[in-house]
Every structure is written in C-alpha cells, then in structure tokens.
Amino acid sequence: MKILVVGGAGYIGSICAELLLDQGHEIAVFDNLSEGHRHAIDPRARFIEGDLQDRQAIDSALAVARPEAVMHFAASALVSESMRDPSKYFRNNISNGLNLLDAMEAAHVERIVFSSTCAIFGPPERLPIDETAPTRPINPYGESKLAFEKILRWYDEIHGLKFVSLRYFNAAGASANFGEDHRVETHLIPNALKVALGQKPHVEIFGTDYETPDGTCIRDYIHIVDLARAHILALDAARSELYNLGTGGGASVREVIAACRKITGKKIDTVEKPRRPGDPPRLIASSEKIKNELGWRPQFQSLDAIIESAWKWHQKFPHGYGD
C-alpha cells in the first residue's frame, strides 16, 4: 500500500514507518519536526515537511504521496502540559486533526489509523480496561483524543471514512534503529536510563501515596514494536473499530526503576515529588478484542525485554538523534 504517516518523525511514527517499509509498503512521512527528528525518518521513506495547521500543506502532501491510507501520530501528548495549556491540545489534537480529515475527504483517501490513548477513560471502575468502559477523561489531553474519536465516527457515518482508533498507555522500548528521544522527556523509562548513562543525577517519582501496593502509580507498558505491529494490522480491518492495547499486566514506578537498575547494572537514584495533576493511580488495558478480531499477538510481554531494547538504543545513541 501507499501510506502517509503523519507524525512519522516522532517516536511511535518513526518505528511504525520502519516496519511498514520492511513489509514492502510505500511510505511518505509528513511532519513539522517540532517534536520529531529528521534523523528519525527512515531513509527509505519520502519526507514531506509540513504542519497540520496548514491545510494547503496537507493537500499538497496528499497530492504528492497519493496514499491509500493515512496513519495519524501527530498529536500533542503530555498530560501535565495539557493541564497547563489546554488550548494547545484542543487546537492541535482537534482543529488540526480536522484539517487532515477534510483534506483526506477532498483527496478521496478513505482509511485512517488513529493513534489514540487510554487516557480517554480516566480513572477506571474496573481493570483491565476494555472497550466498553465509560469514557471520563480527567485531563485535556484525554479529552482532546476522545473528541477526535467521536469526530471520526461521524466522518465515517457521513463521508464513509473508515477508521481504526488504537488506545494504549505507555509505549516504551526501541527498535534496532529508532528509539525514544523527546525534546521534553517526561517518560519514566528514558529518564531512568539517562540517570544510568550519567546524564541526569536522579529520576523523579511523582506521588508515593497512591492506593497501590508500593504507593506509586501502576501503568501498562507496551513495546513500541508490538504497538507498531498493531497499527499495521489495523490497516486491514474490515470496518471502523476501536481497540485497546496493552499487555494486561502493569508495573509500578518503583518496579520500573528497579528493572532499569537490573538491566543496566547501574545505580539509579530517585527523588520523591508530589503527585502530578491528572494522573490516575492504576491504568491497565485489555487487548482481548484486537487479539480476537485482528490476530494481534504482542511479542515482548516482559518489562525486562522492553527496557533491554531501550537500553541498547540509548547506549548506541546516548545523545539521541542530535538534531
């Protein structure tokens, strides 16, 4: 297939583009490089620099790439920032997303895979979280993603735009070539590994008084390669659908840091901080639906395997992409 990967210079988009290319697809990457990196773009892909707020730029990219499907990864994705600057999240994740959908409709591109989030659910009534759970986001980030999912449903009903929305929590790990390098790094595993590399004095633990066994938040970590495979499977979905993704397990902040110490063999100091606003205590997703309907099978179930792949990449690229 010909596929336009929007946000393909970012962490998840770059690895998804890599796997698509490995499978023989023709890939164009559309990215404004505000969060992504030029060196994270697979050299086999065509790169089109542009911004989703520029409708003309999207029209041009679709005319050049002539894709049969779009993968959309170009969202603002920091919970804490969304609590400080909701306007940015509603503009980028909803308004700019609408520009993409309208351009797709004009170009007769009728399939989109949307990288969503389990933050749409908010604090769950039951675990693991399946697709029938009530959606009650507690931060503008989750609210913006939920709003876009609702927009996708109406674009399907009115315009026939087929979509698959994939909801997940913490993507982690790396492929051999591409890994996690955010300009503002808030994710636990890369921050812990920066301490192991001697680039940070300590890793911060936000909240130690949650109602969990060790008082720290529990999250469902999913290997980035397994996540990318799910996005690729979604291209062949027979109808518009919503899927949750996870390993069904979960690890606390303290457990993740302990695993990072074990894998790296390094001392990783911690500093305890107050809770961050908008952080639920425990988030674990059920993937039974996508396993049953699309045959998705995660290959990297263990936290150790996820951290080991990330550690190999960070050792190979200790300063990230350097751009």
C-alpha positions as CSV (number, residue, x, y, z in Angstrom):
1,M,0.0,0.0,0.0
2,K,0.9,3.7,-0.3
3,I,0.6,5.1,3.2
4,L,1.1,8.7,4.5
5,V,2.5,8.6,8.1
6,V,1.6,11.9,9.7
7,G,4.0,12.5,12.6
8,G,6.3,9.9,11.2
9,A,9.4,11.7,12.5
10,G,8.3,11.1,16.1
11,Y,8.9,8.2,18.4
12,I,6.0,5.9,17.5
13,G,5.5,7.1,13.9
14,S,9.2,6.5,13.0
15,I,9.1,2.9,14.1
16,C,5.8,2.3,12.5
17,A,7.1,3.7,9.2
18,E,10.2,1.5,9.6
19,L,8.1,-1.7,10.0
20,L,5.8,-0.7,7.1
21,L,8.8,-0.2,4.8
22,D,10.2,-3.6,6.0
23,Q,6.9,-5.1,4.8
24,G,7.2,-3.5,1.3
25,H,4.8,-0.6,1.7
26,E,5.5,2.7,0.0
27,I,5.8,5.3,2.8
28,A,5.7,9.1,2.9
29,V,6.3,10.9,6.2
30,F,4.5,14.2,6.9
31,D,6.0,16.1,9.9
32,N,6.7,19.6,11.1
33,L,9.8,18.5,13.1
34,S,8.6,20.4,16.2
35,E,8.7,17.2,18.2
36,G,10.1,14.7,15.7
37,H,13.6,14.4,14.4
38,R,14.9,14.4,10.8
39,H,17.3,11.6,11.7
40,A,14.3,9.5,12.9
41,I,12.9,9.3,9.4
42,D,13.8,6.1,7.7
43,P,15.9,6.9,4.6
44,R,13.6,4.7,2.5
45,A,10.7,6.9,3.1
46,R,9.8,10.1,1.2
47,F,9.8,13.1,3.6
48,I,7.4,15.9,3.3
49,E,7.9,18.7,5.8
50,G,4.7,20.4,6.7
51,D,2.2,21.3,9.5
52,L,-1.3,20.1,10.1
53,Q,-2.5,23.6,10.8
54,D,-1.6,24.4,7.2
55,R,-4.4,22.9,5.1
56,Q,-2.6,23.7,1.8
57,A,0.4,21.8,3.0
58,I,-1.7,18.7,3.7
59,D,-3.4,19.0,0.4
60,S,0.0,19.1,-1.3
61,A,1.3,16.1,0.7
62,L,-1.7,14.0,-0.2
63,A,-1.3,15.0,-3.9
64,V,2.3,14.0,-3.9
65,A,2.0,10.8,-1.8
66,R,-1.3,9.7,-3.3
67,P,-1.9,7.4,-0.3
68,E,-4.5,4.7,0.1
69,A,-4.4,5.2,3.9
70,V,-3.2,7.6,6.5
71,M,-1.7,6.9,9.9
72,H,-2.1,9.8,12.3
73,F,0.5,10.2,15.1
74,A,0.8,14.0,15.1
75,A,-0.7,14.9,18.5
76,S,0.5,16.8,21.5
77,A,0.8,14.2,24.2
78,L,1.9,15.4,27.6
79,V,-0.7,15.1,30.3
80,S,0.9,17.7,32.6
81,E,1.3,20.2,29.8
82,S,-2.3,19.8,28.8
83,M,-3.3,20.7,32.4
84,R,-1.3,24.0,32.0
85,D,-2.1,24.8,28.3
86,P,-5.4,23.2,27.3
87,S,-5.7,25.5,24.3
88,K,-2.7,23.9,22.6
89,Y,-4.2,20.5,23.0
90,F,-7.6,21.3,21.6
91,R,-6.1,23.2,18.7
92,N,-3.5,20.6,17.7
93,N,-5.4,17.4,18.5
94,I,-8.8,18.5,17.3
95,S,-8.6,21.5,15.0
96,N,-5.5,20.4,13.2
97,G,-6.9,16.9,13.0
98,L,-10.0,18.2,11.3
99,N,-7.7,19.8,8.7
100,L,-6.3,16.3,8.0
101,L,-9.7,14.7,7.7
102,D,-11.1,17.4,5.4
103,A,-8.0,17.1,3.2
104,M,-8.4,13.3,3.1
105,E,-12.1,13.7,2.1
106,A,-11.2,16.1,-0.7
107,A,-8.4,13.7,-1.9
108,H,-10.7,10.7,-1.7
109,V,-8.5,8.9,0.9
110,E,-10.9,6.7,2.7
111,R,-8.9,5.0,5.5
112,I,-7.2,6.3,8.6
113,V,-5.5,4.6,11.6
114,F,-5.5,6.9,14.6
115,S,-3.1,6.7,17.4
116,S,-5.3,7.4,20.4
117,T,-4.8,6.9,24.1
118,C,-6.3,5.1,27.1
119,A,-6.3,8.5,28.8
120,I,-9.8,8.8,27.3
121,F,-11.1,6.5,30.1
122,G,-9.9,8.4,33.2
123,P,-9.8,6.5,36.5
124,P,-11.3,3.1,35.7
125,E,-14.2,1.4,37.5
126,R,-12.7,-2.0,36.7
127,L,-9.4,-3.4,35.5
128,P,-8.2,-4.3,32.9
129,I,-9.9,-1.6,30.8
130,D,-11.8,-2.9,27.8
131,E,-13.6,-1.0,25.0
132,T,-16.9,-1.0,26.9
133,A,-15.5,1.0,29.8
134,P,-17.0,4.5,30.3
135,T,-15.0,7.4,28.9
136,R,-14.4,10.1,31.5
137,P,-11.0,11.8,30.8
138,I,-9.6,13.8,33.6
139,N,-7.2,15.9,31.6
140,P,-7.4,18.0,28.3
141,Y,-5.1,15.5,26.6
142,G,-7.5,12.6,27.1
143,E,-10.5,14.9,26.3
144,S,-9.0,16.0,23.0
145,K,-8.3,12.4,21.9
146,L,-11.8,11.4,22.8
147,A,-13.3,14.3,20.9
148,F,-11.4,13.3,17.8
149,E,-12.6,9.7,18.1
150,K,-16.2,11.0,18.1
151,I,-15.4,13.1,15.1
152,L,-14.0,10.0,13.3
153,R,-17.3,8.2,13.9
154,W,-19.3,11.0,12.3
155,Y,-16.9,11.2,9.3
156,D,-17.4,7.5,8.8
157,E,-21.2,7.8,9.0
158,I,-21.4,10.9,6.8
159,H,-18.4,10.6,4.5
160,G,-17.6,6.9,4.6
161,L,-14.2,7.4,6.1
162,K,-13.1,4.1,7.6
163,F,-11.0,4.4,10.8
164,V,-9.4,2.3,13.4
165,S,-8.6,4.0,16.7
166,L,-5.9,2.4,18.9
167,R,-5.9,3.2,22.6
168,Y,-2.9,2.5,24.7
169,F,-0.9,3.8,27.7
170,N,2.8,3.8,27.9
171,A,4.7,3.0,24.7
172,A,8.3,2.0,25.6
173,G,11.4,0.3,24.2
174,A,13.1,0.7,20.8
175,S,13.8,-1.0,17.5
176,A,17.4,-1.5,16.5
177,N,17.4,1.8,14.5
178,F,14.9,4.1,16.2
179,G,14.1,4.9,19.8
180,E,12.7,7.5,22.2
181,D,14.1,11.0,22.1
182,H,11.7,13.7,23.2
183,R,12.8,17.3,23.5
184,V,11.0,17.4,26.8
185,E,11.3,13.9,28.2
186,T,8.6,13.1,30.8
187,H,8.5,9.3,30.3
188,L,9.9,7.2,33.1
189,I,12.0,4.6,31.3
190,P,14.1,7.0,29.2
191,N,14.6,9.3,32.2
192,A,15.7,6.4,34.4
193,L,18.1,5.3,31.6
194,K,19.5,8.9,31.4
195,V,20.5,8.5,35.0
196,A,22.2,5.2,34.2
197,L,24.1,7.0,31.4
198,G,25.2,9.7,33.8
199,Q,23.2,12.3,32.0
200,K,20.9,13.1,35.0
201,P,21.5,13.0,38.7
202,H,18.3,11.2,39.6
203,V,14.8,10.2,38.3
204,E,11.7,11.7,39.9
205,I,8.9,9.7,41.4
206,F,5.7,11.8,41.2
207,G,3.4,10.6,44.1
208,T,4.2,7.9,46.6
209,D,0.8,7.9,48.4
210,Y,-1.4,6.2,45.8
211,E,-3.6,3.3,46.7
212,T,-1.3,0.8,45.2
213,P,1.0,-1.9,46.8
214,D,4.1,0.4,46.9
215,G,2.3,3.8,46.8
216,T,3.4,4.6,43.2
217,C,1.3,4.7,40.0
218,I,0.9,1.5,38.1
219,R,1.0,1.6,34.3
220,D,0.7,-0.8,31.4
221,Y,3.8,-0.7,29.3
222,I,3.7,-1.9,25.7
223,H,6.8,-2.5,23.5
224,I,7.0,0.0,20.7
225,V,7.4,-2.7,18.1
226,D,4.3,-4.5,19.3
227,L,2.5,-1.2,19.1
228,A,3.6,-0.6,15.6
229,R,2.5,-4.1,14.5
230,A,-1.0,-3.3,15.9
231,H,-1.2,-0.2,13.8
232,I,-0.2,-2.1,10.7
233,L,-2.8,-4.9,11.3
234,A,-5.4,-2.1,11.7
235,L,-4.9,-1.2,8.0
236,D,-6.7,-4.4,7.1
237,A,-9.6,-4.0,9.5
238,A,-12.9,-4.8,7.7
239,R,-14.8,-1.9,9.3
240,S,-14.3,1.1,11.5
241,E,-13.4,0.0,15.0
242,L,-12.0,1.0,18.4
243,Y,-9.3,-1.2,20.1
244,N,-7.5,-1.1,23.4
245,L,-3.8,-2.2,23.5
246,G,-1.8,-3.4,26.4
247,T,-0.1,-6.4,28.0
248,G,-2.8,-6.8,30.6
249,G,-0.2,-6.6,33.3
250,G,1.2,-3.4,34.7
251,A,4.2,-2.2,36.7
252,S,4.6,0.5,39.4
253,V,7.0,3.3,39.1
254,R,9.3,1.7,41.7
255,E,9.1,-1.6,39.8
256,V,10.2,0.0,36.6
257,I,13.1,1.8,38.2
258,A,14.2,-1.5,39.9
259,A,14.0,-3.2,36.5
260,C,16.1,-0.4,34.9
261,R,18.8,-0.9,37.7
262,K,18.8,-4.6,37.0
263,I,19.1,-4.3,33.2
264,T,21.7,-1.6,33.2
265,G,23.7,-2.7,36.2
266,K,23.9,0.9,37.3
267,K,22.8,2.9,40.4
268,I,19.7,4.9,39.7
269,D,19.0,7.5,42.4
270,T,15.4,8.7,42.9
271,V,13.8,11.8,44.3
272,E,10.2,11.7,45.5
273,K,7.9,14.5,44.4
274,P,4.2,15.3,44.9
275,R,1.6,13.8,42.6
276,R,1.1,15.4,39.2
277,P,-2.4,16.7,38.4
278,G,-4.3,14.4,36.1
279,D,-2.5,11.1,36.9
280,P,-4.8,8.2,37.9
281,P,-3.3,5.6,40.3
282,R,-3.7,2.5,38.1
283,L,-4.1,2.0,34.4
284,I,-4.1,-1.4,32.7
285,A,-5.7,-2.2,29.3
286,S,-7.3,-5.3,28.0
287,S,-6.3,-6.3,24.4
288,E,-8.7,-9.3,24.0
289,K,-10.8,-7.6,21.3
290,I,-7.9,-6.8,19.0
291,K,-6.4,-10.3,19.6
292,N,-9.7,-11.9,18.7
293,E,-10.6,-9.7,15.7
294,L,-7.2,-8.8,14.1
295,G,-5.0,-11.6,15.5
296,W,-2.6,-9.2,17.3
297,R,-0.1,-11.0,19.5
298,P,2.5,-9.0,21.5
299,Q,5.9,-10.5,21.2
300,F,7.5,-8.5,24.0
301,Q,5.4,-9.1,27.1
302,S,8.0,-8.6,29.8
303,L,9.1,-5.3,31.2
304,D,12.7,-6.5,31.1
305,A,12.5,-7.1,27.3
306,I,11.1,-3.6,26.8
307,I,13.8,-1.9,29.0
308,E,16.6,-4.0,27.4
309,S,15.7,-2.8,23.9
310,A,15.5,0.8,25.1
311,W,18.9,0.5,26.9
312,K,20.6,-0.9,23.8
313,W,19.3,2.0,21.8
314,H,20.3,4.6,24.4
315,Q,23.8,3.1,24.6
316,K,24.1,3.3,20.8
317,F,22.7,6.8,20.7
318,P,23.5,8.3,24.1
319,H,22.5,11.8,22.9
320,G,19.5,10.7,20.9
321,Y,19.2,11.9,17.3
322,G,21.3,15.0,18.0
323,D,19.2,17.4,16.0
